[in-house]
Amino acid sequence: MGDKANAHPGAAGRATAADHPASVRNVVLVGHSGSGKTTLVEALALTAGAVNRAGRVEDGGTVSDYDEIEHRQQRSVQLSLVPVEWGGCKINVLDTPGYADFVGELRAGLRAADAALFVVSASDGVDGSTRMVWEECAAVGMPRAIVITHLEAARADFDEMTRTCAEAFGADDPDAVLPLYLPLHGAPGPDGHAPVTGLIGLLSQKLFDYSSGERKESEPGPDQLPLLEEARNRLIEGIISESEDETLMDRYLGGEEIDFKTLVQDLERAVARGVFFPVLAAAPAADGARQGLGTVELLELITGGFPTPLEPEAPTVTTPDGKPREIKACDPDGPLVAEVVKTASDPYVGRISLVRVFSGTLRPDQTVHVSGHGLADRGHEDHDVDERVGALSAPFGKQQRTLSHAIAGDMACVAKLNRAETGDTLSAKDDPLLMKPWEMPDPLLPLAIHAHSKADEDKLSQGLSRLVAEDPTMRLEQNQDTHQVVLWCLGEAHADVALERLRSRYGVQVDVVAHKVSLRETFAAKSAGRGRHVKQSGGHGQYAICEIEVEPLPGGSGIEFVDKVVGGAVPRQFIPSVEKGVRAQADKGVAAGYPLIDVRVTLLDGKAHSVDSSDAAFQTAGALALREAAADAKIHLLEPVAEVSVLVGDDYVGAVMSDLSGRRGRVVGTEQAGGGRTLVRAEVPEIEIDRYAVDLRSLSHGTARFSRRYARHEPMPAHIAEKIREQAQDSP
């Protein structure tokens, strides 16, 4: 690991296909926006010899954040894979966005990785969303390590930040979150801040100086060793407490000096098992330097301490019809099981699928079975198709470096899978299999759009379908009630990226319009109406008269039509015509143009003509009767009410409940959810939570989550209903 005496040389040159799962490491970088993940990826690539200068590949591009949208927004918005080689291992480094709107990309990275590096800024600390991701990783036992960045900041304090990380991540066992190295500081600058120039290993007691731009190892001075003693003893005790050798602690407490090699082996095993979480420091290389501070130590931790793909259990696999199927974990000779963790479109190459292979070996030009199930609620129809794999490649910035194959445990980009979507499973044509899709956050921010022009309208459908195929955290809705096209997103930044991709990638310009909720109308009390449709203008006339009574029904009753005509006042053949006219008018609304529901319409009487009465005449009379009944009655506007569940930290419960009340919500209960969090359940009108995804994030500093489910329609307050009626009258 990082304290090994000799650093492995970086593999300068091109990414290659791995030949055995034991030589692969898949690691995902996690951290809030601005913590330095992308900079760290580029520093690791530089140290490993994969780039010629900080963050640059041979064509002058960057290894991460190479998308035009990322350049314009100055932040990561998508998952990026950067493969590097170190010490005989191929390391697939997955850089994820830190902004909450792109948590779907983070979820994909966690799915594809076997271990996680949590990147924490020394100047910003640990935010609530990062804590939540740590808890998710802990729930599945994913190995983790912590990297502290931005040590160059004026008030950066490595020791203090290490204690903060132990409090945030080591709630169950603070001694499981400990540093492997301590930073060495150079001479203070004009501002009094002493820069970090090197590291000293707590186990090896070796000094690693980066001040020249390359890592140089030396012995520490006699005045430095006493400063290490307390931290070193605590680290050794933390490692030994997790050792599988139960005699080791007794020997250590008895005064025996534990062999360095034994400590390193136990440390690596504890990290790989997900029970010990080392803290390291890292900084990018200065201009002209070959190695960034701490990057060699990080690469050694990844290759020596993080698990190989052979160690995690095999994923849950079924046949497409749901029958369980057992497979051996990460067997290159087993049945093919691979998963599309990301889908992107290249203007020159077409669709490119980033794939993690869990079993078998994927090769170019083979025909595979593509299965996608379980995302129907996101606009992804279940599908099973056969497709031919195009070229396999390893991404490196905008470059695609050709691979001969991708074995179990490795990752690769696959070209020309035109039907494959994010979350789909690739398997053998003659042995189709399906992996259970990973958990995705629900998109809860609606974005109503329409095509800017006729030309855009022709391309809109295809552009939207491609967009949701690439990003399963988006949901496309064609609302039949409001006649709006709604793209549900995770937040404002997510929506901005969606619009930008529609414009720049698919050539579709759209306009954003106000999102409408599905309102309804109903009668507040019993009323009567008479519909008279009598016309005679030469030739065949029109004659139909009907009298109806309308009364409200309980919610969920719909429209009930009752015939109480006696004496044949309305001929039997025209009674269905009256009902048809009533229902047609109910669909159009009677007050503000919203569908009428939950009423009983009773046909009481009417008149007909032996020659001039017709189906069409009685349909018109039925509609007129309903409108007249509405004109003499009080009509309620009904709004949809949602059941909202908010999972929030205890510190924000009061603020959340107050905010919900301000949205005309009714809190119906609270319950403790563990981990210092509370579940708040409320019923809130949907019109009041249109932007709740954005507002709740601001209110809780990004630590709360919520879900919503339609409950029912209920009467809207009179003053709000009146405004909506006025708007309906003013609209063309």
Secondary structure, 3 states (H helix, E strand, C coil): CCCCCCCCCECCCCCCCCCCHHHEEEEEEECCCCCCHHHHHHHHHHHCCCCCECCECCCCCECCCCCHHHHHHCCCCCCEEEEEEECCEEEEEEECCCCHHHHHHHHHHHHHCCEEEEEEECCCECCHHHHHHHHHHHHHCCCEEEEEECCCCCCCCHHHHHHHHHHHHCCCCHHHEEECEEEEECCCCCCCCCCEEEEEECCCCCEEECCCCCCEEECCCCCCHHHHHHHHHHHHHHHHHCCCCCCHHHHHHCCCCCCHHHHHHHHHHHHHCCCCEEEEECCCCCCCCCCCCCHHHHHHHHHHHCCCCCCCCCCCEECCCCCEECCCCCCCCCCCEEEEEEEEEECCCEEEEEEEEEECEECCCCEEEEEECCCHHHCCCCEEEEEECCCEEEEECCEEEEECCEECCCEEEEECCCCCCCCCEEEECCECCEECCCCCCCCCEEEEEEECCHHHHHHHHHHHHHHHHHCCCCEEEEECCCCEEEEEECCHHHHHHHHHHHHHCCCCCEEEECCCCCCEEEECCCEEEEEEEEECCCCCCEEEEEEEEEEECCCCCCEEEEECCCCCCCCHHHHHHHHHHHHHHHHHCCCCCCCECCEEEEEEEEECCCCCCCHHHHHHHHHHHHHHHHHCCCEEEEEEEEEEEEEEEHHHHHHHHHHHHHCCCEEEEEEEEECCEEEEEEEEEHHHCCCHHHHHHHHCCCCCEEEEEEEEEEECCHHHHHHHHHHHHHCC
